[in-house]
């Protein structure tokens, strides 16, 4: 299975960060999202042309999208956390997010 597009990483990242209110290191978020998406070890070894793991790249893009929406932040280098707006969004949307909700971010 190829590594999913970055939009598929948005919900797993939101849910993981909701469970870690103080924030979490990006590497933990990358791995938690990969686990939630059931990425195999070979999926995790897939690289983009720059040499970065594709799943880490896609998680990074998802986090950028969440930051642009005002739902996440990086209070310190390498630490990701939800903002107050992100916590409210995830509380107001407990069911799996629809494609329209993800697209609206």
Beta strands, then each sheet from edge to edge (+ up, - down):
strand 1: 24-25
strand 2: 72-73
strand 3: 79-82
sheet 1: 1+ 3- 2+
end
